[in-house]
Amino acid sequence: MKKILITGGAGFIGSHVVRRFVKNYPEYEIFNLDALTYAGNLENLSDIKNEPNYLFVKGDITDQVFIDNLFKENAFDGVIHLAAESHVDRSITNPMEFIMTNIVGTVNLLNAARNLWKGNFEGKRFYHISTDEVYGSLGDEGFFTETTPYDPKSPYSASKASSDHLVRAYHNTYKLPVVLSNCSNNYGPNQFPEKLIPLIIHNIENNKPLPVYGKGLNIRDWLYVEDHASAIDLIFHKGTVGETYNIGGNNEWRNIDIVKKICSVMDRKLNREPGTSEKLITNVTDRAGHDLRYAIDATKIKNELSWEPSLQFEEGIEKTIDWYLNNKEWLNNVTSGDYQNYYKKMYGGR
């Protein structure tokens, strides 16, 4: 039985990856390592918590001794590394958290894998998941490819760029069998509501202002989280060692258009007059160093691994909104405490 460590498995993307691996690979033993910070929630995995091939481990990847012992005790065959501080706004106010988790934590995992496998790499794999934000900002045209030069603009993207470089360095220097991927913006069930889409859904339902940075003209490529999990599955099993794969949704939207689309769908689902929710849109001071546009060219993963996103945004946002409306208890549980303090700080208590 292969032992696979998935870091950050109680988080948004991680929980979908853990569920997929637990259900699709009963011959694997899946270890979910998560520190259960504000964005980690074991409720995300309540449906699989009793599966015989699933084990949750609480721990922090910045704790080198803990990580070394965890690898020695369990002799993992593979690592899928998703644990990260991931919100740009938080990185602006507290960059050191991002440096510790995204850089130091990644190095701890790399060292533990290297020390465990000791050059015997048959059947072993270290998979590092990253973001398209490491490439910087695009103009009105063009796309990020796997060869686009790195040009990170925020403490978050700089920390992820650093971790990407370190993973590649361990492959080049120590021959560690690594694969990497850089993805566009994810959306879907279980996303913590500091992110745009769940924040807007939650605020519409509660008749709160809908904060939009600047004029809302920044453009992002949106990827449904379950499509991302399927790509991760393919790359882990079939990706070429040492290679990077860009994962995109082929769904470019301006932020203001996304907010208006959600408003329209929510008015219909909540039986409100059309246009009711749009009245809640509130422009707030733009984020410092806000990148204009991200867009991914996913040709490589399509050609090499036959992966394409299954959902376009219109279908995905319907499924996402339905999930949040049908899981109000989950949303209420995660929108207390730290989230309320964060919301007040970022949006002036509105």
N, C-alpha and C positions, 0 to 999 in steps of 0.2 A: 504494500500500500504506500503510494507516494504521499509525502508530507509537504503540504503547501502552506506557507505563511502569507497571509494577506494583511498588510498593515493599513490602519485607518478603515477597517471593515465595518465599523458601526456608523460611519459617516454616510453622506449622500450617495456618492458614486460607489464607495466601497461596499455598502450594504447590498447594492444590486449585483456587484461582482461576487460577493460571498454567496448570496442566494443562488446565483447561477451555477457556481462551481459545486456547491453542496448538492444541489438537485441533479445536475448533469453528470457529475463524476463521483458516484458512490464508492468507487475504488480508491478515491483520494481521501486523505484525512486533512480537513481544512481547519487551520488555526487562524482565528480572527484576533489580531492584536490591535487594541485601541486604548487610548488614554482617557476616553470618555470626557473630553473637554466639552464646551458648550454645544458644539455642532455634532458630537457623537451621541448616539441614542440607541440603546439596545432594543427599544420598541420597534426600530426599523427591521429587526430580524426575529420578531416574536414567533413568526410562523415556522421557523426552522430551528429554534433553540434546542429542541429535543432530538434532532436528527443524530443518528449514531456516528456520523463522520464529521461532526461539527464540534469545535471547542473554542470557547471565548477565553482570551487572556487579557487581563487589564495591565497595561504597562505603557511606559513612555519611551519612545525611540531615542530620546536625548540621554537616557541613562545607559551609559556604555556597559557597566558591569551587568546590569539586568539583561541587556540584549545579548551580550556574550554568553551568559549562562543559559538563556532561552535557546540559543542555537545549539549549544553543547548538549543540552538535555533532550532536545527533540530531533536533531539531525535532519533539518529541512532539506528537501530536494529542490524546492523552488521558492522564490520570493516574488510576490506581486506587491509593489510598494506604492501605496496610495496615500499614506498618512502625510498630511501637510496642513500648514496654515495657508488658507487660500483666498481670503477676502482682501482686496486691494485697500479699501478704506482702513481696515484694521492695521494693515502694514504701514500705512502713512502715520498713524498715531503711535504704533508700538513696533518698530521694525525689528527689535532684538528677538522677539518671539519667533519671527519668521526666519531669522538667521539660525537660531538654535534648532528649530524643528526641521526646516527644509534643507539646511546645509549640514549641521552637525549630526542630526538624526540620520540623514542619508549616509553619511560617512560611517557612522556606527554600524549600520546594516551591511554596508559594503565590506567593512573589515571583518564582521562576524561571519559573513558568507565565505569570504576568502580564507579565513582561518579554519573554518569547518571543512571546506572542500579540498583544501591543500593541493590544488592543481589537478585533482581527480574530478574533472568536470563532466564526465559522461552522465547524461540524464539530468544535468543541473541547469538552472536558469534563474537569472536575476532580472526582473522586469520592472523598469522605472516609468511611472506615468507622470507626464508633465503637461504643460499648457502652451497654447499658441502665443500667449503674452510675452514669451521670451524673445519673440521676433520683433517686438516693437509695434509700430503703427504703420498702417497702409494709407495711401491716398485714395482717390476715388476708384482707381483701377488696380488690377494685379491681385495675386494670391500668395500666401505663404507656401513654400515648398520645403522639403526636408533639407535643402541646401541654402535656404535663406539665411543670411548672416544674423547673428543674435544682436539685438539692440533693445534690451529691457529698459522700461521707463519708470517703474515703480519699485519700491523695496520688495514687494511680493514677487514680481517677475524677475528681478535681479537675483533673489534667493533661489528661485526655481532654475534660472539659467545656470547658476553656480552648481546646483546639484546635478543638472544634466551633464555639465562638463566633467564633473567628478566621476560620474558613472562611466562615461566614455574613457576617461583617463585610466580607470581601473581595468577596463577591457584592454586598452592598448598596452598598459604597463604590466599587468598581472595575468592577462588573458582570461579574466573573469567572463563567463558567458552571459552577456547582457543583451537585452533589447530595450528600446525606448519608444515612447509614443508621445505626441503632443496633440492635444485635442482642443476643439473650439468650446464655446460656452455650453454647458450642460443644463438641461431642465427636465423636470418630471417629478414623480412622487418622492416624498421624504427629504426634499431640499430645505435647508434651514432658511427661515424667512428674513435673513439679512440680504439675500440675493434678490434681484429685480423681480422675477416672475412670481415667486411665492409671496414676496412683500406686497405686490400690487393686488394679488388675489385676496390676501388676508385683509388688507386695508379697505378694499371695496366692500367686502362682506360686513365690515364693522364701520362703514361710513367714515373712514379716516382719510386725510389727505393722501394723494398719490404723488410722492416726491419724484421728480424727474430732474436729473442733473442738466443745468444749462437749458438749451432749447430742445434737448432730446435727440440731437442729430447724429450722435455716435452710433456706429453700425457694428453689429456682432453677427457671427455665424452661429446658429443654434443647433444643438445636437441632443436628441432625446436620449435620456440616460440609459435606457435598456439597449438602444443601438450601440452606445459606447461600450456597455458591458459585453455585447457580442463581439465587438472588435477586439477588446482586451483578451477575450477567450481565444480568438484566432491568433493574435500576435504571440500570446504566451505559448501556444502549442505549435505554431507553424511559422512564426516570424524567423527571419535569418539572424543568427547571432551577430551582434555588433551593429545592426541596422536600426534606423529610426523610421517610424511610420507616423504620418500626419493623419488625424482622424477628424473629419469635418462633416457637418450636416447638410451642406449645400442649401442653407437657409439663412440668407442675409436679411436682417431687418434693422431699421432705425429704432432706437429705444422708444421714441415717442409713438411710432407706429405699433410696436408691440403693446405698449400700455393701452392705446386706443382699441386694439384688437381684443385684449383681455376685457376691457370695459364693455365692449359690445357683447361678447360671449357671456359675461357675468350678468349683464342686464337681462339677457334672454333666460338664463338659467335661474335667476332670482325673481323672475317675473316683474322686473322694473321697467319703467318707461324707457325706450331707447334714448340714449344720451344722458341718462341720470348719472352714471358713474364717471363720465368724462368731466363733469363739473367738479370732481374732486381733484383733478390734476393740478399739481402745485409745482412750479419751477423753483428749484433750490440752487444755491451756489454750486458751480461746476466743481467736480473733483480735481484736485491738483494733479497736473500732468496727465489729464484724461486722454488716452489714445483715441484717435478718430475712428479707425476701422480695423477690424480683424476679419480675415477670410482665408480659409484653408483650401489648398489644392490636394484632394485626397486620391489622386490618380494612382499613386504607388500602391496603396493598400488595396485598391480596386483591382489593379492589374496582377499583383503578386499573390493576394490572398482572397480575391473574389468577394471583398466586402463592400457593401453600399448601405447607406442608411435606409431603413424600412419606412420611416415616417417623414412626411413633410410637416412643416410647422403647424398648419391649420388643423391637421388631425391630432398631432401631438399635444397642442395646447388644449384641445377639447378633453383629451384623456387626463391631462394634468389637472385641469380645473375640476373635473369630476372627482378625481382622487381627493383633492383638498376639501371639497364640499362634503365628501362622504367620510372624511377622517378628521372631524373637527376636534375630537378629543386629543388626537396626536398634536394638532396645531396649537391647541390651547396649552398643552403641556410644555411645548418648546418655546412658546411666546411669553413666558414669564421670566422674572429674574433678570439675568444678564441681557437678554434681548431687549427688554423694556429700557434698561439703562442705555444700551447702545442706540436704540431708536431715538431716544430723547436727545442724546449727544449729537447724533448726526443730523437730525431734522428739527432741532430746536424745540422739542417737546410737543410738536404738533401731532 
